[in-house]
Amino acid sequence: MKRVLGALLILAIFLVPLPAKADDTPRVFLDGQELTFDVSPVIVEGRVLVPISQIFKYFDISFRWDSATMTASFDQDYYLLSSVTIDSTNAVVRNQIVELDVPPMIINGRTMVPLRFVAQAANCSINYNPENNIVEIKSVGSPINSQTDNTWIYYINQSSEIVKQKPDGSMKISLPSDGNLERWGLRLNGDYLYYYEDTKAEYHTQLPLMKRINTQTMQNPATFSDFDIYKFVIEDNKAYYIDSKNKDKLTRKSLGSAESTVEISEDWCSDFKIVDNWIYYCYGSGSKFYLYKSDKNGGSKTLLVESPVPITSLYVVNNSLFYQLQDRMGDNYVITRYGLDGTGTKRIVYETRLIESWIVLDNNIFYTVYESNLQACQGIYKTDFNGQNTTTISNDYCMNIKGKNGWVYYLNGSANNSLYGLKTDGSGKTKITNVKGTDVCVN
């Protein structure tokens, strides 16, 4: 336990709301043993706070206290600094500046810090039972904790700040806005987050700037506006993108060189993926629509699928190509699997309602569909790769679904388009944050 908790960046600071009764004192258990405190745990804005010195003592952690600046700090692995200051929402965690939801504070002469981050940073699970007002901490991490270890969510908040946040809300880093900026069009690629930025105005006289920022630092954004951000991938210093200025053709362009652009698709392209040095893309020409496999130069091409109706989007997973067909005239919306190993095609999803968004995750397909009036999408549906065992995992009005590490994320129209998450079996539904618009990325 000491080794695990040595990884704890002091600051028990990043919080997740716990539903406690305001007038009760919660009891805290660590691996079945009740913890006692000379100052009782308190509830502040729905968060459980405990005395910093005692909770760290239980976990055998030493820290430094600077009474002049009211700052607690310690070094991890000899060079990673973590620190937190009383009544400040700014903190440093492993040399990285983060923003806190609620600051640590002094209550009755004692420094109090939130309990949930202490447990989660130590790779422990934490559970609150409102019936008996008990908080249980266990050494083995729970699914919600393990999925947040390497998952980040990026979104634009109501102040046009770009926010990088853990799904459980425990860590949050923002790219500030001066209040006079509009931002939209978030896209992740590699270590960078791309987005459009413009000043607020009723009329714009020039195209907005496309910028990018390193997701590790979330600082010093740079202008990067050579091509459309709609759909693109950057690999080996080359950009592959759908060129809105050239009939939406799939195009390749070298970055930082004088090489001319290379057209990969013969006509407009609706989607593409790059997997194992191959490009899979769908495009239309006249009344015919195609799925091709091509090398990165667009030279060696293999026709995989020909269709009389549009092919709108695709995924490549487990030696299978999944693609969506959209027959608007016949009101049929289909997701089909094509075996790249020569096993042929199989229809997986057949809907008479418009499919709003879909993902492939953990050997299942998750999708949302519009209601008949096309005003809302109700429900998230789940089916396996054989199109069997179709179930509904959410009845919310959902849109723009994403997936990562056994969790599905979506904008909840039943709750003012707030960002929610739930496990792939439909359990663990959690509100994550409020967002502005529909731009959400998960990595």
PyMOL commands that set and color helices and strands:
alter all, ss='L'
color gray80, all
select helices_A, chain A and resi 2-6+52-58+115-121+143-148+413-415
alter helices_A, ss='H'
color red, helices_A
select strands_A, chain A and resi 27-30+33-35+42-44+47-51+64-66+71-76+80-85+90-93+96-99+105-107+110-114+125-129+134-138+153-156+162-165+172-175+181-189+192-199+209-214+222-223+232-235+238-243+249-254+262-275+278-285+288-294+301-307+311-317+320-327+332-339+344-351+355-361+364-369+378-384+391-404+407-412+418-423+430-433+440-442
alter strands_A, ss='S'
color yellow, strands_A
deselect
rebuild
show_as cartoon
